[in-house]
Amino acid sequence: MKIKVGVLFGGMSVEHEVSVISALQACNALDKEKYDVIPIYITKNSEMYVGEEVGKIESYRNIPQLIKNSHRVILVNDAGKTQLCCYPPKKFGNNIYDYIDIAMPVVHGTNVEDGALQGYLQTVGVPYTFCGVTASAIGMDKYAMKCIFKDNGIPVLDCVTVHSSRYAANSDEVKKEIEDRIGYPVIIKPINLGSSVGISVAHDASELEEALDYAFGYADRILAEHAITSLTEVNCSVVGDISEAEASECEQPISGGDILSFEDKYISDAKGGKQSGMASLKRKIPADITPQQRDTIRDLAVKAFKALDCCGIARIDFMIDNDNGEIYLTEINTIPGSLSFYLWEPVGVKYPALLDRIISLSLKREREKKALTFSFDSNILEGFTGGKLGGAKGGKL
């Protein structure tokens, strides 16, 4: 019997459109001999839709029409089975559209990749692929991520973090702290976004103010770190879990400026209207680095993956400072664009096999979770007859 996979994508995120591309790539690549695939589109208003049009990339040219032609659903746990129930419910007839055995959230950015959607799926009780709640949340928070990696001996650049309220109250103080602690050039990033959204490099005070204003338009916290001037960017994917993980081939993305931009990643090479996500990025595979650098990056990628207790697949991005040869981990992407399938094909792993392994890893995690105890019998409510609720002392609640 085939496994029913609900591929969730979209959501209330600035990376909404990128998610659509990544997810439909995955839907097309899943082995139809093993899986029944149900695409589930999440609108920017966090409403879920299913239907024939949802799985067609051309339908997203007119999203209002797509929604009109589709069925809104909600996830309902019914005796351990996750139903896709019509919403609002019909007055007559069957309200169950279908069911899913496992959810594959191919989502990017805040409100979906950052543990929010994972927490929802976990609460509903449906097994899901990729990282759990904690790893997803930390992987999206660039500062928290850096702290954990640094504590595990993984090299990262020092940084300054600033909240928008502090910047609004005293912007001059913030700019001086960044100038004193980081200096120029400095790269400014929203603390919880991916796909290079909201990122820019400042070379002087005027550009710093522009970069801060730009980043705060996307997030209420930003991160400032030194911008390496002679830079080689290298990305590496990892598949596995805390027990066993392996690294892919390394890639060297080619940028059109100081940083790898959103346009570099998703737009500049999408000719003829065909959107290919991260798979269309200009890159060198394998990366033009030494064998020793390749080994170091692949080892650090696996170490970082395990340090966050990741599961499934992730892409870990690195920087090489060409002036001194130092290697720094930039960030981890717990649900990478295009699921980094293009990094596995050079080492003999085709996309359908990669997705098959990701699903197997999530089912393994689900089996391990079921072996744990999440509740125990107690009688603390048995004698409660009403009245004042108190603390645990003196026999009160």
C-alpha positions as CSV (number, residue, x, y, z in Angstrom):
1,M,0.0,0.0,0.0
2,K,1.3,3.4,-0.9
3,I,2.2,6.0,1.7
4,K,0.2,9.2,1.4
5,V,2.5,12.2,1.5
6,G,1.1,15.7,2.1
7,V,3.5,18.2,0.6
8,L,2.9,21.5,2.4
9,F,4.2,24.8,0.9
10,G,3.8,28.5,0.7
11,G,2.8,30.2,4.0
12,M,3.0,33.7,5.5
13,S,6.6,34.3,4.5
14,V,8.6,36.5,2.2
15,E,10.0,33.3,0.7
16,H,6.5,32.2,-0.2
17,E,7.1,31.9,-4.0
18,V,10.4,30.2,-3.5
19,S,8.6,27.5,-1.4
20,V,6.1,26.9,-4.2
21,I,9.0,26.2,-6.6
22,S,10.9,23.9,-4.2
23,A,7.7,22.0,-3.3
24,L,6.4,21.3,-6.8
25,Q,9.9,20.1,-7.7
26,A,9.7,17.6,-4.8
27,C,6.1,16.6,-5.8
28,N,7.3,15.8,-9.3
29,A,10.3,13.9,-8.1
30,L,8.6,11.7,-5.5
31,D,8.5,8.0,-6.5
32,K,4.8,7.5,-7.6
33,E,5.2,3.7,-7.2
34,K,5.8,4.2,-3.5
35,Y,3.9,7.4,-2.6
36,D,0.5,9.1,-3.3
37,V,1.4,12.8,-3.4
38,I,-1.1,15.4,-2.2
39,P,0.1,19.0,-2.7
40,I,-1.2,21.3,0.1
41,Y,-0.9,25.0,-0.7
42,I,-0.7,27.4,2.3
43,T,-1.7,31.0,1.4
44,K,-0.1,34.1,2.8
45,N,-3.1,34.2,5.1
46,S,-2.2,30.7,6.4
47,E,-5.2,29.0,4.8
48,M,-4.7,25.5,3.3
49,Y,-5.9,24.5,-0.1
50,V,-5.9,21.2,-2.1
51,G,-7.1,20.3,-5.5
52,E,-6.0,19.5,-9.1
53,E,-4.7,23.0,-9.8
54,V,-2.6,23.1,-6.6
55,G,0.1,20.9,-8.1
56,K,0.6,22.9,-11.3
57,I,3.2,25.6,-11.3
58,E,1.4,27.6,-14.0
59,S,-1.6,28.0,-11.7
60,Y,0.4,30.3,-9.5
61,R,0.4,33.0,-12.1
62,N,-3.1,33.8,-10.9
63,I,-3.4,32.8,-7.2
64,P,-7.0,34.2,-6.7
65,Q,-8.2,32.0,-9.5
66,L,-6.2,29.0,-8.1
67,I,-7.9,29.4,-4.8
68,K,-11.4,29.7,-6.4
69,N,-10.8,26.4,-8.2
70,S,-9.5,24.6,-5.1
71,H,-10.8,23.2,-1.8
72,R,-9.9,24.7,1.5
73,V,-9.1,22.1,4.2
74,I,-7.9,21.8,7.8
75,L,-5.9,19.0,9.4
76,V,-7.9,16.9,11.9
77,N,-6.5,14.0,14.0
78,D,-9.2,11.3,14.0
79,A,-8.2,8.3,16.1
80,G,-4.5,8.7,15.1
81,K,-5.3,9.3,11.4
82,T,-4.7,12.8,9.9
83,Q,-7.7,13.7,7.8
84,L,-7.9,16.6,5.3
85,C,-11.3,18.0,6.2
86,C,-13.2,20.5,4.1
87,Y,-13.6,23.9,5.7
88,P,-16.1,25.3,6.2
89,P,-17.8,21.9,6.5
90,K,-20.5,21.1,4.1
91,K,-24.1,20.8,5.4
92,F,-24.6,17.5,3.4
93,G,-22.2,14.9,2.1
94,N,-18.7,13.8,2.9
95,N,-16.5,16.4,4.6
96,I,-13.3,14.4,4.3
97,Y,-11.3,15.3,1.2
98,D,-8.5,12.8,1.9
99,Y,-6.0,11.8,4.5
100,I,-2.2,11.8,4.8
101,D,0.2,9.4,6.5
102,I,3.1,11.9,6.6
103,A,3.6,15.6,6.0
104,M,6.5,17.0,4.0
105,P,6.7,20.8,4.8
106,V,8.7,22.2,1.9
107,V,8.6,25.7,3.3
108,H,11.1,28.5,3.6
109,G,11.3,31.5,6.0
110,T,9.5,32.8,9.1
111,N,6.2,31.4,10.3
112,V,6.8,28.1,8.5
113,E,10.4,26.9,8.5
114,D,11.2,28.4,11.9
115,G,9.4,25.7,14.1
116,A,5.9,27.3,13.9
117,L,4.6,24.9,11.3
118,Q,6.5,22.0,12.8
119,G,4.9,22.6,16.2
120,Y,1.5,22.7,14.6
121,L,2.1,19.3,12.8
122,Q,3.4,17.8,16.0
123,T,0.4,19.0,17.9
124,V,-2.0,17.6,15.3
125,G,-0.1,14.3,15.6
126,V,1.0,13.8,12.0
127,P,4.6,12.6,11.3
128,Y,6.6,15.1,9.3
129,T,9.9,15.3,7.5
130,F,13.0,17.5,8.2
131,C,14.0,19.0,11.5
132,G,11.9,19.1,14.6
133,V,10.7,22.2,16.4
134,T,13.8,23.1,18.3
135,A,16.3,22.6,15.5
136,S,14.0,24.4,13.1
137,A,13.7,27.4,15.4
138,I,17.4,27.6,16.2
139,G,18.3,27.2,12.6
140,M,16.2,30.2,11.6
141,D,17.7,32.4,14.4
142,K,21.1,33.4,13.2
143,Y,22.3,34.6,16.6
144,A,21.1,31.5,18.5
145,M,22.6,29.3,15.8
146,K,26.0,31.0,16.1
147,C,26.0,30.6,19.9
148,I,25.4,26.8,19.6
149,F,28.0,26.4,16.9
150,K,30.6,28.4,18.7
151,D,30.0,26.3,21.9
152,N,30.6,23.2,19.8
153,G,33.9,24.5,18.4
154,I,32.6,25.4,15.0
155,P,34.1,28.6,13.6
156,V,31.7,31.5,13.2
157,L,32.2,35.3,12.8
158,D,31.6,37.5,15.8
159,C,28.5,39.6,15.6
160,V,26.4,42.4,17.1
161,T,22.6,41.9,17.4
162,V,20.2,44.8,17.7
163,H,16.4,45.0,18.3
164,S,14.3,47.5,16.3
165,S,13.1,49.2,19.6
166,R,16.7,50.0,20.6
167,Y,17.5,51.3,17.1
168,A,14.4,53.5,17.1
169,A,15.3,54.9,20.5
170,N,19.0,55.6,19.8
171,S,20.1,54.9,16.3
172,D,23.4,56.8,16.7
173,E,24.4,54.6,19.7
174,V,23.6,51.5,17.6
175,K,25.7,52.6,14.6
176,K,28.6,53.5,16.9
177,E,28.6,50.1,18.5
178,I,28.6,48.4,15.1
179,E,31.4,50.6,13.9
180,D,33.5,50.1,17.1
181,R,33.0,46.3,17.4
182,I,32.7,45.2,13.7
183,G,34.1,48.1,11.6
184,Y,33.7,48.4,7.8
185,P,32.8,46.7,5.6
186,V,29.9,45.3,7.6
187,I,27.1,43.0,6.5
188,I,23.7,43.6,7.9
189,K,21.1,40.7,8.0
190,P,17.6,40.2,9.4
191,I,18.2,37.6,12.1
192,N,15.5,35.2,11.0
193,L,15.3,35.2,7.2
194,G,16.8,33.2,4.4
195,S,17.1,33.5,0.6
196,S,19.3,36.6,1.1
197,V,16.2,38.7,1.8
198,G,16.9,42.0,3.5
199,I,20.7,41.6,3.4
200,S,23.2,44.3,2.3
201,V,26.8,45.3,2.8
202,A,27.8,48.8,4.2
203,H,31.2,50.4,3.5
204,D,30.6,53.6,5.4
205,A,28.3,55.4,7.8
206,S,25.8,56.4,5.2
207,E,25.5,52.9,3.8
208,L,25.2,51.5,7.3
209,E,22.1,53.6,8.0
210,E,20.6,52.5,4.7
211,A,21.4,48.8,5.4
212,L,19.9,49.0,8.9
213,D,16.7,50.6,7.7
214,Y,16.4,48.0,4.9
215,A,16.9,45.0,7.2
216,F,14.5,46.4,9.9
217,G,11.9,46.5,7.2
218,Y,11.9,42.6,7.3
219,A,12.6,41.7,10.9
220,D,12.6,43.3,14.4
221,R,16.1,42.0,15.1
222,I,19.2,42.3,12.9
223,L,22.7,40.9,13.0
224,A,25.8,42.7,12.0
225,E,29.1,40.9,11.2
226,H,32.3,41.6,9.4
227,A,32.0,41.4,5.6
228,I,35.0,39.5,4.2
229,T,36.3,41.3,1.2
230,S,38.1,38.5,-0.5
231,L,35.6,35.7,-0.2
232,T,34.9,32.3,-1.5
233,E,31.4,31.0,-0.6
234,V,30.9,27.2,-0.4
235,N,27.8,25.3,0.4
236,C,27.4,21.7,1.5
237,S,24.3,19.6,2.1
238,V,24.0,16.9,4.8
239,V,21.5,14.0,5.0
240,G,20.9,11.9,8.1
241,D,20.1,12.3,11.8
242,I,21.9,12.6,15.1
243,S,23.0,8.9,14.8
244,E,24.4,8.9,11.3
245,A,24.8,11.7,8.8
246,E,26.8,12.2,5.6
247,A,27.9,15.2,3.5
248,S,27.2,15.9,-0.2
249,E,29.5,17.4,-2.8
250,C,30.5,21.0,-2.2
251,E,29.3,23.8,-4.5
252,Q,30.6,27.3,-5.1
253,P,27.8,29.7,-5.8
254,I,28.6,32.6,-8.2
255,S,27.2,36.0,-7.1
256,G,26.8,39.2,-9.1
257,G,28.0,41.5,-6.3
258,D,29.2,41.7,-2.7
259,I,26.7,39.1,-1.6
260,L,24.7,36.3,-3.2
261,S,21.4,38.0,-3.7
262,F,17.8,36.8,-4.0
263,E,18.0,37.6,-7.8
264,D,21.2,35.5,-8.1
265,K,19.5,32.6,-6.5
266,Y,16.1,32.5,-8.1
267,I,15.6,35.0,-10.9
268,S,18.6,35.7,-13.1
269,D,18.9,32.3,-14.7
270,A,15.2,31.5,-14.9
271,K,14.9,31.9,-18.6
272,G,11.8,31.6,-20.7
273,G,9.6,31.8,-17.6
274,K,10.8,28.5,-16.2
275,Q,11.5,28.8,-12.5
276,S,14.0,26.3,-11.2
277,G,14.6,27.6,-7.6
278,M,18.1,27.1,-6.2
279,A,18.7,24.5,-9.0
280,S,19.0,27.4,-11.5
281,L,21.7,29.3,-9.5
282,K,25.1,29.8,-11.3
283,R,27.6,27.6,-9.5
284,K,30.6,25.4,-9.7
285,I,30.2,21.8,-8.7
286,P,32.5,20.7,-7.3
287,A,33.7,23.9,-5.7
288,D,37.0,25.3,-6.8
289,I,38.7,24.6,-3.4
290,T,41.6,22.4,-2.2
291,P,41.0,18.8,-1.2
292,Q,41.9,19.8,2.4
293,Q,39.3,22.6,2.4
294,R,36.7,20.3,0.9
295,D,37.3,17.7,3.7
296,T,37.2,20.4,6.4
297,I,34.0,21.9,5.2
298,R,32.3,18.5,4.8
299,D,33.4,17.5,8.3
300,L,32.2,20.8,9.8
301,A,28.8,20.5,8.0
302,V,28.1,17.1,9.6
303,K,29.3,18.4,13.0
304,A,26.9,21.4,12.7
305,F,24.0,19.2,11.5
306,K,24.4,16.9,14.6
307,A,25.0,19.9,17.0
308,L,21.5,21.1,16.2
309,D,20.0,17.6,16.3
310,C,18.8,18.0,12.7
311,C,16.9,15.3,10.8
312,G,16.4,14.7,7.1
313,I,18.3,17.2,5.0
314,A,20.0,20.6,5.5
315,R,22.3,22.9,3.6
316,I,25.2,24.5,5.5
317,D,26.8,27.6,4.0
318,F,30.5,28.5,4.6
319,M,32.8,31.4,3.8
320,I,36.5,31.1,3.1
321,D,38.6,34.2,3.8
322,N,41.0,34.1,0.9
323,D,43.4,36.5,2.7
324,N,44.2,34.1,5.5
325,G,42.5,30.8,4.5
326,E,40.2,30.8,7.5
327,I,36.9,28.9,7.1
328,Y,33.7,30.2,8.8
329,L,30.2,28.7,9.0
330,T,27.7,31.3,7.7
331,E,24.4,29.6,8.4
332,I,22.3,26.4,8.3
333,N,19.2,26.0,6.1
334,T,17.0,23.4,7.7
335,I,14.8,23.2,4.6
336,P,17.1,24.3,1.8
337,G,15.9,25.7,-1.5
338,S,15.2,22.9,-4.0
339,L,16.1,20.6,-1.1
340,S,19.7,20.8,-2.4
341,F,19.1,17.8,-4.7
342,Y,21.6,19.2,-7.1
343,L,24.4,18.7,-4.5
344,W,23.6,15.0,-4.3
345,E,23.4,14.1,-7.9
346,P,27.2,14.5,-8.4
347,V,27.8,11.8,-5.7
348,G,25.3,9.4,-7.4
349,V,22.1,10.1,-5.4
350,K,19.2,10.9,-7.6
351,Y,16.4,13.2,-6.4
352,P,13.7,10.4,-5.9
353,A,16.2,8.3,-3.8
354,L,17.1,11.4,-1.8
355,L,13.4,12.1,-1.0
356,D,12.9,8.4,-0.2
357,R,15.7,8.6,2.4
358,I,14.3,11.8,3.9
359,I,10.9,10.1,4.4
360,S,12.5,7.0,5.9
361,L,14.4,9.2,8.4
362,S,11.3,10.9,9.5
363,L,9.4,7.6,10.0
364,K,12.4,6.3,12.0
365,R,12.1,9.4,14.2
366,E,8.4,8.8,14.7
367,R,9.1,5.2,15.8
368,E,11.7,6.4,18.3
369,K,9.3,9.1,19.6
370,K,6.6,6.5,20.2
371,A,9.0,4.6,22.5
372,L,9.2,7.6,24.8
373,T,6.8,8.4,27.7
374,F,4.9,11.6,27.4
375,S,2.3,11.1,30.1
376,F,1.9,9.1,33.3
377,D,-1.1,8.1,35.5
378,S,-1.8,10.4,38.5
379,N,-4.8,11.2,40.6
380,I,-4.1,14.9,41.3
381,L,-7.5,15.8,39.8
382,E,-9.5,13.0,41.3
383,G,-10.2,14.7,44.6
384,F,-10.8,18.2,43.2
385,T,-14.3,19.3,44.0
386,G,-14.1,23.0,43.1
387,G,-13.1,26.1,45.0
388,K,-9.8,28.0,45.1
389,L,-6.9,26.8,42.9
390,G,-3.7,27.0,44.9
391,G,-0.1,25.7,44.5
392,A,1.2,22.2,45.2
393,K,1.8,22.9,48.9
394,G,-0.6,21.7,51.5
395,G,-2.3,19.3,49.1
396,K,-3.7,22.1,47.0
397,L,-3.3,22.4,43.2
